């Protein structure tokens, strides 16, 4: 579990999000020497009022201790182990291509410090080509990029705790950090109540056609609705008839669902047009 804190560990177990362990919420965890040694740190900075994004890729934080890319919407982190800072641009290009394809939207803002790896002409030209707004912190003010800095600390402390606990060489540092990032993305957070990985792939299923066409996935929902309507017409699902005197027709509604594949990724968007059968009256519409 990458030396998670006691609260998160107990919550994961109580919600049956992990298997193979039993831990009552009232149980006090044993002292962990590896955590005490690996997670010792200086006192934190005072809060400076960071902006939290509301949509995927609206605000991305990046810092070189890896580098590590953190997406502000769900605090989902990606780690790229590097040997030279000159590798940052190539890694960022690779990451940008992957996440924009998965999220089906573009990166709006990138927040970093003033490191040379981010301020180089090549990096700046790439951001301009992609239309990405670049925000930098005031020199010697790491707290202004607090989300990335905090994530760096979280990953490094957990990785060090794992290495100390396992008694292995620090040459396994990159593997340990990547393992921690993988686990952290799948652990629930107190801010959202869900895991970053789950929130990243989460798509809100609209309850009406109007909401579907106003959502971020309007094109997907429209395609799904058009496909459903075309299928109903081709199969001659209904027959137009005159209503009996004094009677009203049963109304219908759209039901939208997101279908996932075996890996939990979005497979397709589906729309169904259904009659509101619960409005039927026994002895009138059915026996």
C-alpha positions in Angstrom: 0.0 0.0 0.0 3.0 2.3 -0.4 3.0 3.2 3.3 -0.3 5.1 3.2 -1.3 7.1 6.3 -3.5 5.3 8.8 -6.7 7.2 7.9 -6.6 6.4 4.2 -5.7 2.8 4.8 -8.6 2.3 7.2 -11.0 4.0 4.9 -9.9 1.8 1.9 -10.4 -1.3 4.0 -13.8 -0.3 5.5 -15.1 0.4 2.0 -13.9 -2.9 0.8 -11.7 -1.3 -1.9 -8.8 -3.6 -1.1 -8.8 -7.4 -0.4 -6.6 -9.6 1.7 -6.6 -7.6 4.8 -8.9 -6.9 7.8 -8.5 -3.7 9.8 -11.2 -2.3 12.1 -11.5 1.5 12.0 -10.9 1.6 15.8 -7.6 -0.3 15.6 -4.5 1.7 16.2 -1.8 0.9 13.7 1.6 -0.2 14.9 4.5 2.3 14.8 6.3 2.2 11.4 10.0 3.0 11.7 10.3 3.3 7.9 7.5 5.9 7.8 9.1 7.9 10.7 12.4 8.0 8.9 11.2 8.4 5.4 8.6 11.1 6.0 10.4 13.5 8.3 10.2 17.0 6.9 10.4 20.7 7.6 7.4 22.7 8.8 4.9 23.5 5.9 4.4 26.9 4.3 1.3 29.0 5.1 -1.5 28.6 2.5 -1.2 31.0 -0.4 -4.6 30.4 -2.1 -4.1 28.1 -5.0 -6.6 27.8 -7.8 -8.3 24.4 -8.2 -9.4 23.6 -11.7 -13.0 22.4 -12.4 -12.3 20.5 -15.6 -9.8 18.0 -16.9 -6.5 19.5 -18.1 -7.7 23.0 -17.2 -4.6 23.4 -15.0 -1.6 21.2 -15.0 1.3 21.4 -12.5 4.8 20.2 -13.4 8.0 20.1 -11.5 11.4 18.4 -11.9 12.2 15.9 -9.3 11.4 13.3 -11.9 9.6 15.2 -13.7 6.1 14.6 -12.3 3.0 15.9 -14.0 0.0 16.6 -11.7 -3.5 17.4 -13.1 -5.2 19.8 -10.8 -8.8 18.6 -11.5 -8.3 15.2 -9.9 -4.7 15.4 -8.6 -3.8 12.5 -10.9 0.0 12.2 -11.1 2.3 10.8 -13.8 6.0 10.2 -13.2 8.8 10.1 -15.8 12.2 9.1 -14.3 14.9 11.0 -16.1 18.7 11.2 -15.9 19.1 14.7 -17.5 16.8 17.8 -17.4 17.1 18.0 -21.2 14.7 15.0 -21.3 11.9 17.1 -19.8 10.6 18.4 -23.2 10.4 15.0 -24.8 8.6 13.5 -21.8 6.2 16.4 -21.7 5.4 16.0 -25.4 4.7 12.3 -24.9 2.5 12.9 -21.9 0.6 15.8 -23.6 -0.2 13.5 -26.6 -1.5 10.7 -24.3 -3.7 12.7 -21.9 -5.3 15.0 -24.6 -6.3 11.9 -26.5 -7.7 10.2 -23.3 -9.5 13.3 -22.1 -10.6 14.4 -25.6 -9.7 18.0 -24.7 -6.6 20.2 -24.7 -4.3 21.4 -21.9 -5.3 25.0 -21.0 -2.7 26.1 -18.5 0.7 24.7 -17.3 2.1 25.9 -14.0 5.8 25.4 -13.2 8.7 27.1 -11.6 11.3 29.1 -13.5 13.6 26.2 -14.1 15.6 26.3 -17.3 14.0 23.1 -18.5 10.7 24.9 -18.7 12.0 28.3 -19.9 14.0 27.1 -22.8 13.1 28.3 -26.3 12.2 24.8 -27.4 9.8 24.3 -24.5 8.2 27.7 -24.9 7.8 27.2 -28.7 6.0 23.9 -28.1 3.6 25.5 -25.6 2.9 28.2 -28.2 2.2 25.6 -30.9 -0.3 23.9 -28.6 -1.9 27.1 -27.4 -1.0 26.3 -23.7 -0.8 29.2 -21.3 2.3 29.0 -19.2 2.1 30.3 -15.6 5.4 30.5 -13.6 6.0 31.1 -9.9 7.9 34.0 -8.4 11.6 33.1 -8.0 12.4 31.4 -4.7 8.7 30.9 -3.9 8.2 27.1 -4.3 4.9 27.4 -2.3 3.3 29.0 -5.3 3.5 25.7 -7.2 2.4 24.0 -4.0 0.4 21.2 -5.6 3.4 19.9 -7.6 5.8 20.4 -4.7 3.4 18.6 -2.3 3.0 15.7 -4.7 6.8 15.5 -5.0 7.2 15.3 -1.3 4.4 12.7 -1.0 5.9 10.4 -3.6 9.5 10.8 -2.4 8.6 10.1 1.2 6.5 7.1 0.4 9.2 5.8 -2.0 11.9 6.2 0.6 9.8 4.5 3.2 9.3 1.5 0.9 13.0 1.3 0.2 13.9 1.5 3.9 11.3 -1.0 4.9 12.4 -3.5 2.2 16.0 -3.0 2.9 16.9 -2.6 -0.8 19.4 -0.3 -2.5 18.4 3.2 -3.5 19.2 2.2 -7.1 15.5 1.1 -7.1 14.4 4.7 -6.5 12.8 5.1 -9.9 10.8 1.9 -9.6 9.7 2.8 -6.1 8.5 6.3 -7.1 6.6 4.9 -10.1 5.0 2.2 -7.8 3.9 4.9 -5.4 2.4 7.0 -8.1 0.4 4.0 -9.5 -1.0 3.3 -6.0 -1.7 6.9 -5.1 -3.8 7.3 -8.3 -6.0 4.5 -7.1 -6.4 5.5 -3.5 -9.4 7.7 -2.5 -8.8 11.3 -1.5 -10.5 13.2 1.3 -11.2 16.1 -1.0 -13.3 14.1 -3.5 -14.1 10.8 -1.8 -13.0 8.9 -4.9 -9.6 7.8 -6.4 -7.9 10.2 -8.9 -7.9 7.4 -11.5 -11.6 6.8 -11.0 -12.4 10.5 -11.3 -10.2 10.9 -14.4 -12.2 8.3 -16.3 -15.5 9.4 -14.8 -18.1 10.8 -17.2 -21.3 12.2 -15.8 -24.3 10.5 -17.4 -26.9 13.2 -18.2 -30.5 12.7 -17.2 -32.1 14.6 -20.0 -31.4 15.2 -23.7 -30.9 18.9 -23.0 -28.2 18.2 -20.4 -26.6 15.8 -22.8 -26.3 18.4 -25.5 -25.0 21.0 -23.1 -22.3 18.7 -21.6 -18.6 18.5 -22.4 -19.3 15.3 -24.3 -22.2 16.7 -26.4 -20.9 15.3 -29.7 -20.6 11.8 -28.2 -24.1 11.9 -26.8 -25.6 13.3 -30.0 -24.0 10.5 -32.0 -25.4 7.9 -29.5 -28.9 9.5 -29.7 -28.8 9.6 -33.5 -27.8 6.0 -33.7 -30.6 4.9 -31.3 -33.2 6.8 -33.3 -32.0 5.4 -36.6 -32.2 1.9 -35.2 -35.8 2.5 -34.0 -36.8 3.7 -37.4 -35.2 0.9 -39.3 -36.8 -1.7 -37.1 -40.2 -0.1 -37.3 -40.4 -0.1 -33.5 -43.7 1.8 -33.3 -46.8 2.3 -35.2 -48.7 5.7 -35.3 -52.3 5.4 -34.3 -55.1 7.7 -33.2 -55.5 8.3 -29.5 -58.8 7.1 -27.9 -61.0 10.0 -26.8 -60.0 11.5 -23.5 -56.7 9.6 -23.3 -53.1 10.9 -23.2 -50.1 9.2 -24.8 -47.5 7.7 -22.5 -44.5 10.0 -22.7 -40.9 8.9 -23.2 -37.4 9.9 -22.1 -33.8 9.4 -23.0 -31.5 7.2 -20.9 -27.8 7.8 -21.4 -25.1 5.4 -20.3 -21.3 5.2 -20.6 -20.1 1.7 -21.4 -16.6 0.7 -20.2 -14.2 -2.1 -21.4 -12.6 -4.8 -19.3 -9.9 -2.3 -18.2 -12.4 0.3 -17.0 -11.8 2.7 -19.9 -14.6 4.3 -21.8 -15.7 2.0 -24.7 -18.7 3.9 -26.1 -21.5 6.3 -25.3 -25.0 4.7 -25.5 -28.4 6.4 -25.7 -31.8 4.7 -25.4 -35.3 6.2 -26.0 -37.7 4.5 -23.6 -41.4 4.8 -22.8 -42.3 5.8 -19.2 -44.0 2.5 -18.5 -44.5 3.4 -14.8 -47.2 5.8 -16.0 -49.4 3.0 -17.3 -52.6 2.1 -15.3 -53.6 -1.4 -14.6 -56.8 -2.4 -16.4 -56.4 0.4 -18.9 -53.0 0.1 -20.6 -52.4 -3.5 -19.4 -54.2 -6.3 -17.7 
